[in-house]
Amino acid sequence: MSKTKTGFSTDLQTCAMKTILLKGASRLNSLRPVPGKAPAKVAFPVMEGLLFRKPADILYLQAEGNYTSIWFKDGSRTLLSQNLRHTERLLHGRAEFVRVHRSHTVNLTCLERYVRGRNAYVVLDNGQEIPVAQARRSEFWQTLRDYFSVE
């Protein structure tokens, strides 16, 4: 563990910086200029600072332990040092983002197909297959019916 000129360890400074960034991103995302209308972009805390992206650019979120990978339509990926539940909160509970598995949240606007059955899964616009957990299937099916007005 190395120390800086101030006498604090670099690990402690990194932890403090991460906490400050997470709180700052949370505050930024909670500001709503127009009541009832979500901001056009969301601030995601990354090690270098904040990453601003439109939620419509997100294909899906994937949990990786206490980290979350955000996969974008352009093929890029960003790793956040926060869990999936916290990352979902940054999206303000937008209707188009649905948890389909303990490790995956998908953007409904990016669905290409839903395959039901014993090993149900969704196929996204980029061809990626995401499993749908058995415990979430009936709720997910109802969400699809409501969101897409399926009879």
N, C-alpha and C positions, 0 to 999 in steps of 0.2 A: 504494500500500500504506500503510494508516494504522497508527499505533502507539498502543498503550494506555498508561496511566500507568506500567505496569511495564516498558515499553520493548519488549515483544514485539509483533510484527505481528498484526493480527486474523486474517489468513490462517493464520498459524502456530497461533494459539489454536484456530481452527476445526478445523484438521487434528488437533491434539492431542485436542480434545474428541471428535471423531469416532472416533479410535483408542480412547480410553477407553470410549466407549459400545459399540463393537463388541466389545471384550474383555469388558466387563461383561455384555453380552447373551449372549455365548458361555458365560461362566461360569454365568450364571443358568440357561441352557438345559441345561447339562451336569449340573446337580444333579437327582438323581432320588430323591424321597422313598421310593419303593417299588421295589426291584429288579425289572426286567422290565416295569414299568408307566411309560409316558410321562406327563409332567405334563399337566394339563388345558389349560393355556395355554402359549403360546410367547412369549418376549420378542423383539420386533423392534426394532432400533435405528433411531430416527428422529431428525431434527435437534433436536427439542424434548426428547428423552429416550428413553423406551422405550414401545412400544405392545404391550400384552398382548392376544392374541387366541387363540381356540380354533382349532386346525387344521381342525376340521370346518366352520368358517365360511369357509374359503378355497375359491374356485372354481379358480383357477389362478394360476401365477406366470409373468411375462413378462419376459424379458431386454430391457434397453434400454441397450446398451453396457455400461458398468461399473455400471449401476443395475439394480434389479429392481422391477417393479410387482407388487404383490399385489392381485388382484381378489377381493373378498369377495361372498358370497351376497346381502348387502343392497344391492349395487350400488356400494358405495364402493370406492375404490382408494387404496393407500398406496405411495409411492415410497421405496425404501430405497437408501442410497448404498453398496451392495455388490452384487457380481455374483450371478448365478443360482446358481452352484455353492455359494457361501457361504450363501445363503439356504436352499438345500436342506438343508445341514448343520444349520441351526437346527431343522429339522423332524425331526431324529434318524433319518433314513432310514425314516420311516413308510411302510408298505407301500401305503397309499392314494395316495401321491404318486409319479407316474411321469413321467420326462422323455420327451416324445414328439417333441421337435424341439430344435434347438440353442437356440431362443429360448423354449421353452414347457415347463412342467411342469404336469400336470393332477391334480386330485383325482378319483380313480376313483369315489368315492361321488357325484360330481356329473355323471357321464356320462349322457347321454340316449340317445346313439346313436354307433356307430362305422361309418363308411362306408369300405369298402375300395375299392381300385381304383388307377388311376394317380396320382390326386391325393387320396390317403386323408386323412381328417380325422375328428375327433370333434366331436360337438355336445354342449354342456354344458346343464345345466338352464335356464340363462338364454337359450338360443338361440345363444350364441357358438360359432362354428366355429373350431377350432384344427387347423392342419395336422399331419399325422403324417409325419415324415421317412422317406424310402424306406429309409435305412440302419437305422432303428429299428422298422420295421413287423413283422418276424417276431418280434422280442423282445417288442414291445408286444402282439402277438396272443397270445403264450404267457403273458404277464403277465395279460391279460384272462381267458384260460382258467383259469389257476390261481386268480386272485382271486375270480372269480365261479363257479368250479366248472363250467365249460362243457365238455361232451364234444366 
